[in-house]
Amino acid sequence: MTSPGGLGVGLPDRFQVTELGGVLAISWHWPRWMAIPVAAFAVLWDGFLIFFYQQLLQRNAPLGTLLFPLLHVAVGIFITYFVLVVLLNRSVLRAGRGELTVRNGPLPWPGNRTLATHELAQLFCVERRGARARSPTMWWRAFDRVAR
């Protein structure tokens, strides 16, 4: 796919560009391949915790013993939530009607932002290239400079 302006610049398959009512929207799914190793780790981590708590409860462990690994439970919940976010979320960047907005969803995740376009001095992206195994990978990160 080429860019909307016809510059011949390729657009990754996971990106969609639409324009409706003077608002340009660029949406993309998060790189789902990231979820595979994290999901495997989450299954092991959460499975161990479930087994561990089953053993503690069967042995009528004291309350202090049950409370001690709660930090590990919190980590397990976060890792599992992160996997769900990567699998389900998409980001949408909208530009038009005097605003630039970024929204991540459907699951809540940091990064939602709205800026009035008159507050922006510059908007740019930085591309990083790398190679893993046999397939090249690229990352883009958008930055803004707010007018003071």
N, C-alpha and C positions, 0 to 999 in steps of 0.2 A: 504494500500500500504506500502511496506517496503522501506527502504532507498536503493539507488542505489548500495551501497557497500554490501548489503545483511546482514546488521547487525541486521535486525529485528526491527529496530526502525520505528515506524509509521510516515508516512508523511501525514500531513493534506490534505484533498481532494482538497482544493483550490490551492495547489502547483503542479507544473509540473516540471519535471527534464528531460532535453534532453542533448545529447552530439553530436556535429557535428563538424568534422574537428579539433578535439583536443580542442574544446571550450565547457566547461560545462556551461549550462544555467539553472538557477532556476528561474521560474516565478510564480507569484501569484497575484490573485485579492485581492484588499483591502477588509477588512471585511465589506460586504455590509450592514449588520444589523445596523451598525453605522449610516447609512444614514436615517433610518426610523424616529427616533425622530427629527433629525435635519431638515429633509425635511418637517415634519409637522410644525415645528417652522418657517421654511422659508416661507411656504405658508401663515401662519398667519401674519408674519412680512411684507412680500411683499404685501399681500392683503391689510393690513391696510394702507401701504404707498400709494398704488395706489388709494384707496378710499380717503385718506387724500388729495393727490394732485388733484384729480378730484374736490373735494369740493373747494379747494383753487382757482383752475383755473376757476370754474364756478362763483365764487364770485369776480373775477378779483383782487385777492390779490396783494399787493405791492411786488416788487421784493425781498425785504429783508425777507419777510415772506416765499417766495418760496425757498430762499437760506438757511434759517436757518436749516431745517431738512436734509441738504445734507449729514451730517455725518451718519444719520440713513439710508439713501439710500445706502451709501457706505457699511455699515454693511450688509444690505440686499443683495447687490450684492455679497459680500464675502461669506455669508452663502449659497446662492444659488450656487455659483461656487464650494464651498466645497462639497455640495451634489453631484453635477455632477462629481467631481473628484473621490469621493468615489465610485460612481456607475459605472464609466467608466474606471478608471485607473487600470493598473496593473504595478507591479514592476518586473524588470528583472535584475538578478544578473548574470553576465558572468565572468568566470574565464578561462583564457587561453591566449596563445600567449604573455605571459609576462605582462598581464594586468588584473586588476579586475575592472569591471565597474558595476555601478548601474544606471538604467534608470527608470524613472517613466513616464507613458504616457497612452493615447495619449494627455491628457490635461496637460499643463505645471504645475509642482509642484516642490518645492525645494527638494533637496536630490540627484540630479544627480551627479555622481562622477566617476572619473577614477583615478586609482592608478596603478603605475608600481609595479609589484609583488616584485621586489627587494627592494622597499621602505617599504614593510610590515615586521614588526618584528613578529606580532601575529594577528590573526583574531579569534574572539570568540563571542559567543552569551550568553546573559543572559535571563533566563526564569523566568517569574513571573506567579504565579498561583493565581487564585482567584475564588470565587464562587458567582454567581448571581442567585438568585431564586433557581432553581433546576438543572441548568446546569453549570458544571465547565467551566472556561475559562482560556486560557493561552495566554501569550504574549511573543514574542521573540524580542530582539533588538540586532542587530549586532554592534560590536565595532571593531575598528582596532587600532593597535599600530604601528605608523610609525617609522621605524628605523631612527635614527638621524645620 
